[in-house]
Each structure stands twice: as structure tokens, then as C-alpha cells.
Amino acid sequence: MNIKYLTPVLLSGLLLSACDKMSASNCSSEVAHKIITKNLIETVEKKTASDKYSDTGEFIFDKAKIRASLDQLQIAIDSVRTTKEDPDSSKKFCSATLKVTIPTSMLSDADQGRELEHKTKISEAARELNIDNSINVFTKKDFEYSVQPTDDGKELYVESENGIWVRLLHDITWSALLKPKLEEQRAAQDRQNVQEKQEVASLKQEAEVSKLEAEKLQALQEKQEADSLKQEFLKKQAATSSEQTKVKIPKFKDYPAEKTYTGKNHSLVLDEFSKQFKTRLSDAIKNNKPEFSGHYIVTGWGCGTSGCNTGAVIDVITGQTYPFPVALSSVYPVKPEFGDSDGQEHIYRLNSRLMIFAGNLEGMEQGNGEDTIAFYEFKDGKFVLLKAMPYGRKKSE
């Protein structure tokens, strides 16, 4: 899942000179690097905090422990290159090497915690994410981000993609913090196993002396078998009930689009909405091709807070812009039945009028911490809600 952050910072509060302001808008800007680091840590903290309860609702650890663990990480951005400069604005596109150093004790705790959960080591998890690893240092080349100051030079906007890093650092933090709890559970299970073996041995010994005691042992074994059969029956019954209650969801094929437009894109038509985002919308219609409902371009941007996203679709034939029906945040990977591209906030197809929004949708909060999956048909220039339901994600997803 690729997560983009668009974060402004007030440069005036830093008392920068004219030269300093220009430096702050460069790819090598220390201010930009601090913003990237801050956003990465805050996103990992938020994701880890959302998983702080066990499946039974038991409290495992609080934000203070999460923050204390994340404060130990050392994040560095070097080998910075400016890959592109927008001729129509002051925006610069950057590429660098992102390096995160994990304390060896924390990494060891994470590996031990994952072993208790029967998961692969952190180094193998990093390899699956194409992140290089040397002992306790994790490195990713070609880390992409952009910097752009406002026209008055008082604010700096930084946009970066941290998806794989959020996943890796969350796994490390979560497993390291969970290790003591897992060890406690393992010890309790070992004690219970020893106790059960002792009880069985005692029953067997007494059965040799008394037929009555032997019958008690047999009764205990029969009860265990009966309980096992009962549990198996309840599982099958629950599985059957779950299959019966599945809800039919809209399919892309059920909402076919018009024939794909291959002509020249119309220039952007300005209205009350498009004037607010003129630069981004103009850039999108200038450089992109239709990707939704036959002749529409999809573009998005942040909406002021970490993780918040919104956007619009643009008709390349008329140049008209139509805003998304909702803003969303706190997005997690989309389940396979909702689309082929895991991790996208908006799922859509060139040949279909159906668009899927997944996440913490504005106005559709579930009230129980779950995200929402919402299905919209784009018809006659409007997004029409077809169905919305709890996302029901689990920690393992």
C-alpha cells in the first residue's frame, strides 16, 4: 500500500533568510527531511496504536510504550538527487536513499516475538519489501518525494510515499512490544500442559489400584472427546452461517463504461471547485490519459491532516471536473474480493463506471474502529452511492 503525505510547514517561524528559504525548498532541505521523518514515525505510531488490543479485547500496550520504542529509531536521508523540476511551478521531485537504524535489542525482541507467532524474521520481511538489510540497518534506494514552497515562501509542502516503510517499522515495533506478552502466554501454556500431564499420570496410577478410579479416567477421556466433537460441530455451524450471510457486492462488469476516448484532452474548464485546485487539476489533464469510465482522469491530493485524502475526476472530452463524494483516511489494504490492486484508496477501471472507496470515510464512521468500503456509480456527472458496509479488517491483513 503506497501512502502519500502532503504536509505544509511554516517557514516564517524558523526565521529563515531569503537564501535559507530557497534552501528549504530544495531536495536536500533539512526541513523537508524532518517532515518526512516526522510523518513516517507518526504514521507507524498510529497504525501500531490501532492494533493495541488482542482478539479478545485485552489491552496489550499504550501509546507511551509505542512512542518510546519509535524514539529509538534513527532515520537518515542521504544521496539526494533532484530528478525533476516542474516548469509551471516551484515544485521539485526528489530521489534519495532512506536508511533506518534499529537498536539491536529491539530488533532481537521483534524476531523473537515473530518466532512465537510462527512468522518469518524481520530480515526476510524486509527482503519481501525490497528493502536492503545489514544487521540492524535497513536501506532503500530511490526513495521518492517532492518539495514545494508556497508563492510567498512562508510554507513548505512535502509529499512522500512511505507505504513499505510503514509496514516494516510497524511489524518491528509491534512484534518487539508484543514479545513479553507472548512469552507470558507461552509460559502459561507450558505450565498448563505440565499440569494436565501430571493429572493424567495421577489418574492412571490411581486406576491401577481402584476400578472406580479407572472409570473416572475413562469418563474424563470421553468428556474430552465429546468436547472436541462439540467444538468441531460449532465451527462447522459458524462457517455455514457465515456463508449464508454473505452480502452480494457490486461488480465492475455490471457497470460498463462508454467506448474509451482516444482523442486529444480538452483544456481544464474552471469553475468554483476547479479554481481551488487549478495547478494540480491542470497538470493532471495535461499529462494523463483516461483511466476511469471511458474518458475520465482520476487525481487526488491530501486534505490537511496526516493520512487524509480526497480528489476528483476530470472529463478529457469537456474539461469539466467532478469532486469525489467523500474524503477518507486511515486506509488499509483492500481485500481481494473488492479489487485486484491491493492497497489502493480508490479502486476503479477504465471500462467501468464503478468506483470503490475504502477507509475511514467521512460521514460513514462505523463507531467501532472499523473502516468502511463504499461502492459508487458515476452517472450523469454524479457519484451515486450503491452500497456501503463495514470493512471488517483484521490485524493480520
C-alpha positions as CSV (number, residue, x, y, z in Angstrom):
1,M,0.0,0.0,0.0
2,N,1.5,3.3,-1.1
3,I,0.6,6.2,1.3
4,K,1.2,9.8,0.2
5,Y,1.6,12.7,2.6
6,L,1.3,16.3,1.7
7,T,2.4,18.3,4.7
8,P,3.0,22.1,5.0
9,V,5.4,23.7,7.4
10,L,5.6,27.4,8.3
11,L,9.0,28.7,7.3
12,S,8.4,32.1,8.9
13,G,8.5,30.6,12.3
14,L,12.0,29.3,11.6
15,L,13.4,32.9,10.9
16,L,14.9,32.0,7.6
17,S,16.7,34.5,5.4
18,A,16.0,34.7,1.7
19,C,18.8,32.3,0.9
20,D,17.6,29.9,3.7
21,K,14.1,29.9,2.3
22,M,15.4,28.9,-1.1
23,S,17.5,26.1,0.5
24,A,14.4,24.9,2.4
25,S,12.6,24.2,-0.8
26,N,15.5,22.1,-2.2
27,C,15.5,18.3,-2.2
28,S,18.4,18.4,0.3
29,S,16.4,20.6,2.7
30,E,16.8,19.7,6.3
31,V,13.3,21.0,7.0
32,A,11.9,18.6,4.3
33,H,13.8,15.7,5.7
34,K,12.5,16.4,9.2
35,I,8.9,16.5,7.9
36,I,9.4,13.1,6.1
37,T,10.8,11.6,9.3
38,K,8.1,13.0,11.5
39,N,5.3,11.8,9.2
40,L,6.8,8.3,9.0
41,I,7.1,8.0,12.8
42,E,3.6,9.4,13.3
43,T,2.0,7.0,10.8
44,V,3.7,4.0,12.3
45,E,2.6,5.1,15.7
46,K,-1.0,5.5,14.6
47,K,-1.1,2.1,12.9
48,T,0.5,0.3,15.9
49,A,-1.8,2.1,18.3
50,S,-4.8,0.9,16.3
51,D,-3.6,-2.7,16.9
52,K,-3.0,-2.4,20.6
53,Y,-5.8,-4.8,21.6
54,S,-5.8,-8.5,21.4
55,D,-8.5,-10.6,19.6
56,T,-10.3,-10.9,22.9
57,G,-10.3,-7.1,23.5
58,E,-7.5,-7.3,26.1
59,F,-5.3,-4.2,26.4
60,I,-1.6,-5.0,25.5
61,F,0.3,-1.7,25.5
62,D,-0.3,2.0,25.4
63,K,0.8,4.9,23.2
64,A,3.6,5.8,25.6
65,K,5.3,2.4,25.0
66,I,4.8,2.8,21.3
67,R,6.3,6.3,21.2
68,A,9.2,5.2,23.5
69,S,10.1,2.4,21.0
70,L,9.8,4.6,18.0
71,D,12.0,7.3,19.6
72,Q,14.9,4.7,19.5
73,L,14.9,4.6,15.7
74,Q,17.5,6.6,13.7
75,I,16.3,7.7,10.3
76,A,18.6,9.3,7.7
77,I,18.1,10.6,4.2
78,D,21.2,10.9,2.0
79,S,22.4,10.5,-1.6
80,V,19.8,13.1,-2.5
81,R,19.1,13.9,-6.2
82,T,16.7,16.3,-7.9
83,T,15.1,14.1,-10.5
84,K,12.6,16.6,-12.0
85,E,11.5,20.3,-11.7
86,D,8.0,21.4,-12.6
87,P,8.4,24.2,-15.2
88,D,5.0,25.6,-14.2
89,S,5.6,25.8,-10.5
90,S,8.3,25.8,-7.8
91,K,7.8,22.1,-7.1
92,K,10.8,19.8,-7.2
93,F,10.8,16.0,-7.4
94,C,13.5,14.2,-5.5
95,S,15.1,10.8,-5.1
96,A,17.3,9.7,-2.2
97,T,18.4,6.7,0.0
98,L,16.4,6.3,3.1
99,K,18.2,4.5,5.9
100,V,16.7,3.3,9.3
101,T,18.8,2.0,12.1
102,I,17.1,-0.2,14.6
103,P,18.6,-0.9,18.1
104,T,19.9,-4.4,18.1
105,S,18.0,-5.3,21.3
106,M,14.7,-4.0,19.8
107,L,15.4,-6.0,16.5
108,S,16.2,-9.1,18.6
109,D,12.9,-8.7,20.6
110,A,11.0,-8.3,17.3
111,D,12.5,-11.5,15.8
112,Q,11.8,-13.5,19.0
113,G,8.2,-12.1,19.1
114,R,7.6,-13.1,15.5
115,E,9.0,-16.6,16.1
116,L,6.5,-17.0,18.9
117,E,3.8,-16.1,16.4
118,H,5.3,-18.5,13.8
119,K,6.3,-15.7,11.4
120,T,9.4,-15.1,9.4
121,K,12.3,-13.0,10.7
122,I,12.3,-9.2,10.1
123,S,15.2,-9.5,7.6
124,E,13.1,-11.8,5.5
125,A,10.1,-9.5,5.8
126,A,12.3,-6.6,4.6
127,R,13.6,-8.6,1.7
128,E,10.0,-9.2,0.5
129,L,9.5,-5.4,0.5
130,N,12.7,-4.9,-1.5
131,I,14.4,-3.2,1.5
132,D,18.1,-4.0,1.9
133,N,19.3,-5.1,5.4
134,S,22.7,-5.3,7.0
135,I,22.5,-6.5,10.7
136,N,20.3,-3.7,12.2
137,V,20.4,-1.2,9.4
138,F,17.7,-1.2,6.7
139,T,18.2,0.8,3.5
140,K,16.0,1.6,0.5
141,K,17.4,3.4,-2.6
142,D,15.3,5.5,-4.9
143,F,13.0,6.8,-2.1
144,E,10.9,9.4,-3.9
145,Y,9.4,12.6,-2.5
146,S,8.7,16.2,-3.6
147,V,9.1,19.7,-2.1
148,Q,7.2,22.8,-3.0
149,P,7.1,26.2,-1.2
150,T,4.1,28.5,-1.4
151,D,4.3,31.6,-3.6
152,D,5.0,33.8,-0.5
153,G,7.7,31.4,0.7
154,K,6.1,31.1,4.1
155,E,5.1,27.4,3.9
156,L,6.8,24.3,2.5
157,Y,4.8,21.3,1.2
158,V,6.5,17.9,1.3
159,E,4.9,14.8,-0.4
160,S,6.4,11.3,0.1
161,E,5.5,7.7,-0.3
162,N,6.1,5.7,2.9
163,G,4.0,2.6,2.4
164,I,6.6,-0.2,2.6
165,W,8.4,1.6,5.4
166,V,5.2,2.0,7.5
167,R,4.6,-1.7,7.1
168,L,8.2,-2.8,8.1
169,L,8.5,-0.4,11.0
170,H,5.1,-1.3,12.3
171,D,6.0,-5.0,12.2
172,I,9.2,-4.4,14.1
173,T,7.6,-2.2,16.7
174,W,4.5,-4.4,17.2
175,S,6.5,-7.7,17.5
176,A,9.0,-6.2,19.9
177,L,6.4,-4.8,22.2
178,L,4.3,-7.9,22.0
179,K,7.2,-10.3,22.8
180,P,6.7,-10.1,26.7
181,K,3.0,-10.9,26.4
182,L,3.7,-13.8,24.0
183,E,6.3,-15.2,26.4
184,E,3.9,-14.9,29.2
185,Q,1.3,-16.8,27.2
186,R,3.8,-19.5,26.2
187,A,4.9,-19.9,29.9
188,A,1.3,-20.2,31.0
189,Q,0.5,-22.8,28.3
190,D,3.6,-24.8,29.3
191,R,2.5,-24.7,32.9
192,Q,-1.0,-25.8,31.9
193,N,0.5,-28.7,29.7
194,V,2.6,-29.9,32.6
195,Q,-0.3,-29.7,35.0
196,E,-2.5,-31.7,32.6
197,K,0.1,-34.4,32.1
198,Q,0.5,-34.6,35.9
199,E,-3.2,-35.0,36.3
200,V,-3.4,-37.7,33.7
201,A,-0.4,-39.6,35.2
202,S,-2.1,-39.4,38.6
203,L,-5.4,-40.8,37.3
204,K,-3.6,-43.6,35.6
205,Q,-1.8,-44.5,38.8
206,E,-5.0,-44.5,40.8
207,A,-6.7,-46.6,38.2
208,E,-4.3,-49.4,38.9
209,V,-5.4,-49.5,42.5
210,S,-9.1,-48.9,42.0
211,K,-11.6,-49.8,39.3
212,L,-13.6,-46.8,40.3
213,E,-10.7,-44.5,39.6
214,A,-10.2,-46.2,36.3
215,E,-13.8,-45.4,35.4
216,K,-13.2,-41.8,36.3
217,L,-10.2,-41.6,34.0
218,Q,-12.3,-43.2,31.2
219,A,-15.1,-40.7,31.8
220,L,-12.6,-37.8,31.7
221,Q,-11.2,-39.0,28.3
222,E,-14.7,-39.4,27.0
223,K,-15.6,-35.9,28.1
224,Q,-12.5,-34.5,26.3
225,E,-13.6,-36.3,23.1
226,A,-17.1,-35.1,23.4
227,D,-15.9,-31.5,23.9
228,S,-13.7,-31.8,20.9
229,L,-16.6,-33.1,18.8
230,K,-18.8,-30.3,20.1
231,Q,-16.2,-27.6,19.2
232,E,-15.8,-29.1,15.7
233,F,-19.6,-29.0,15.2
234,L,-19.8,-25.4,16.4
235,K,-17.0,-24.4,14.0
236,K,-18.8,-26.0,11.0
237,Q,-22.1,-24.4,12.1
238,A,-20.5,-21.0,12.3
239,A,-18.8,-21.5,8.9
240,T,-22.2,-22.4,7.3
241,S,-23.9,-19.4,8.9
242,S,-21.1,-17.1,7.6
243,E,-21.6,-18.4,4.1
244,Q,-25.3,-17.8,4.3
245,T,-25.0,-14.2,5.4
246,K,-22.5,-13.1,2.7
247,V,-23.7,-9.9,1.0
248,K,-23.6,-9.5,-2.8
249,I,-21.4,-6.6,-3.7
250,P,-21.4,-4.5,-6.9
251,K,-19.0,-5.8,-9.7
252,F,-17.1,-3.7,-12.2
253,K,-18.6,-5.7,-15.1
254,D,-22.2,-4.7,-14.0
255,Y,-21.5,-1.0,-14.7
256,P,-19.8,-0.9,-18.2
257,A,-18.5,2.5,-19.4
258,E,-18.8,4.2,-22.8
259,K,-16.2,3.5,-25.5
260,T,-12.7,4.6,-24.5
261,Y,-11.9,8.1,-25.7
262,T,-8.5,8.3,-27.6
263,G,-8.6,11.8,-28.8
264,K,-6.8,15.0,-27.6
265,N,-7.5,16.1,-24.0
266,H,-9.7,19.2,-23.6
267,S,-8.1,22.0,-21.5
268,L,-9.4,22.4,-17.9
269,V,-12.7,24.3,-17.6
270,L,-12.6,26.5,-14.5
271,D,-15.5,26.5,-12.1
272,E,-15.8,27.3,-8.4
273,F,-14.3,23.9,-7.4
274,S,-11.6,23.6,-10.0
275,K,-10.3,27.1,-9.3
276,Q,-9.3,25.9,-5.8
277,F,-7.0,23.2,-7.2
278,K,-6.2,24.7,-10.6
279,T,-2.5,23.7,-10.7
280,R,-3.0,20.1,-9.7
281,L,-6.0,19.6,-12.0
282,S,-4.3,21.4,-14.9
283,D,-1.3,19.2,-14.6
284,A,-3.4,16.0,-14.4
285,I,-5.4,16.8,-17.6
286,K,-2.3,17.9,-19.4
287,N,-0.1,14.8,-18.7
288,N,-2.5,11.9,-18.2
289,K,-4.8,9.7,-20.2
290,P,-8.3,8.4,-19.4
291,E,-8.3,5.7,-16.7
292,F,-11.9,5.7,-15.5
293,S,-15.3,5.3,-17.1
294,G,-14.0,5.6,-20.7
295,H,-12.9,9.2,-20.7
296,Y,-12.1,10.4,-17.2
297,I,-8.8,11.1,-15.5
298,V,-8.5,10.4,-11.7
299,T,-6.4,12.6,-9.5
300,G,-6.1,13.0,-5.7
301,W,-4.4,15.0,-3.0
302,G,-4.1,15.4,0.8
303,C,-6.8,17.3,2.7
304,G,-4.9,18.9,5.6
305,T,-4.2,16.1,8.1
306,S,-1.9,13.1,8.1
307,G,-3.4,10.2,6.1
308,C,-6.4,12.3,4.8
309,N,-7.0,12.1,1.0
310,T,-9.6,13.4,-1.4
311,G,-9.6,14.2,-5.2
312,A,-11.7,14.4,-8.3
313,V,-12.3,13.0,-11.8
314,I,-11.8,15.1,-15.0
315,D,-13.6,14.6,-18.3
316,V,-11.0,14.8,-21.0
317,I,-13.7,15.5,-23.6
318,T,-15.2,18.5,-21.9
319,G,-12.6,19.6,-19.4
320,Q,-15.2,19.5,-16.6
321,T,-14.2,18.5,-13.1
322,Y,-16.2,16.4,-10.6
323,P,-15.1,16.1,-7.0
324,F,-15.0,12.8,-5.0
325,P,-18.1,12.3,-2.9
326,V,-16.1,11.6,0.3
327,A,-12.8,12.3,1.9
328,L,-11.0,9.3,3.5
329,S,-8.1,8.4,5.8
330,S,-6.6,5.6,7.8
331,V,-6.6,3.3,4.7
332,Y,-5.6,-0.4,4.9
333,P,-5.1,-2.9,2.1
334,V,-8.3,-3.7,0.2
335,K,-9.5,-7.3,0.5
336,P,-9.2,-9.4,-2.7
337,E,-12.9,-9.6,-3.3
338,F,-13.0,-5.8,-3.6
339,G,-10.4,-5.4,-6.3
340,D,-7.2,-6.6,-7.9
341,S,-4.9,-3.8,-6.8
342,D,-4.3,-4.2,-3.0
343,G,-3.6,-1.1,-1.1
344,Q,-5.3,1.5,-3.3
345,E,-7.6,4.0,-1.6
346,H,-9.7,4.3,-4.7
347,I,-10.3,1.3,-6.9
348,Y,-11.6,1.9,-10.4
349,R,-11.3,0.7,-14.1
350,L,-11.1,2.4,-17.4
351,N,-14.0,0.3,-18.8
352,S,-16.4,0.7,-15.8
353,R,-18.5,3.4,-14.1
354,L,-18.0,1.8,-10.7
355,M,-15.5,3.4,-8.2
356,I,-14.7,1.9,-4.8
357,F,-13.6,3.9,-1.7
358,A,-12.0,2.0,1.2
359,G,-11.0,3.5,4.5
360,N,-12.3,5.8,7.3
361,L,-14.9,7.5,5.1
362,E,-16.1,11.0,6.0
363,G,-19.7,10.7,7.2
364,M,-19.7,6.9,7.3
365,E,-17.8,6.2,10.5
366,Q,-18.7,2.7,11.9
367,G,-18.2,3.7,15.6
368,N,-16.3,0.6,16.4
369,G,-12.9,1.4,14.9
370,E,-13.6,-0.4,11.6
371,D,-13.1,1.1,8.2
372,T,-15.9,1.3,5.6
373,I,-16.0,0.0,2.0
374,A,-18.3,2.1,-0.2
375,F,-19.3,1.5,-3.9
376,Y,-20.3,4.4,-6.1
377,E,-21.7,4.5,-9.7
378,F,-20.6,7.6,-11.7
379,K,-23.7,8.6,-13.6
380,D,-24.6,11.8,-15.4
381,G,-21.8,13.7,-13.7
382,K,-22.6,12.5,-10.2
383,F,-21.3,9.8,-7.8
384,V,-24.3,7.7,-6.8
385,L,-23.9,5.5,-3.6
386,L,-24.8,1.9,-4.4
387,K,-23.7,0.2,-1.1
388,A,-21.6,0.9,2.0
389,M,-20.7,-1.7,4.7
390,P,-18.1,-2.2,7.4
391,Y,-14.7,-3.1,6.1
392,G,-14.1,-5.7,8.9
393,R,-10.3,-5.8,8.5
394,K,-8.2,-7.9,10.9
395,K,-4.8,-7.2,12.3
396,S,-3.2,-9.9,10.1
397,E,-4.5,-8.3,6.9
